[in-house]
Amino acid sequence: MESGKLTREYQDAVAVCEMDEASLDALGVGDSGFVRLESEYGSVVVKAKLDRRGSAGIVFVPCGPYANAVLGPETGESGMPEFKGLLCRVFAAQGEQILSPSELLLQVASGEA
């Protein structure tokens, strides 16, 4: 974040989906493969990352524009979106690319997301 939220360094830090080894194997992507997360609110392509302490069926995406792409607008009157417990589908995303933070924000602003 110190170098800017539109940089490659920021993208590398937040455009990831951490999951357990069994989930990586089931998807056939391995560590550093690409996955597509889809919720009822949107979808996004991010890099898969092994979480050695992860549990099957649970993934983690750091806060940022990539997580926001699949979050809903509901805040439960708290002003904060529901970051935990969001139901998503995870798919292997071979042949797809991760959008840069700028490209992702432009896609969302244009209504394409």
Buried (B, 14 or more C-beta within 10 A) or exposed (E): EEEEBEBEEBBEEBBBBBBBBEBBEEBEBEEEBBBBBBBEBBBBBBBBBBBEEBEEEEBEBEEBBBBBBBBEEEEEEEEEBEEEEBEBEBBBBEEEEBBBBEEBBEBBEEEEB
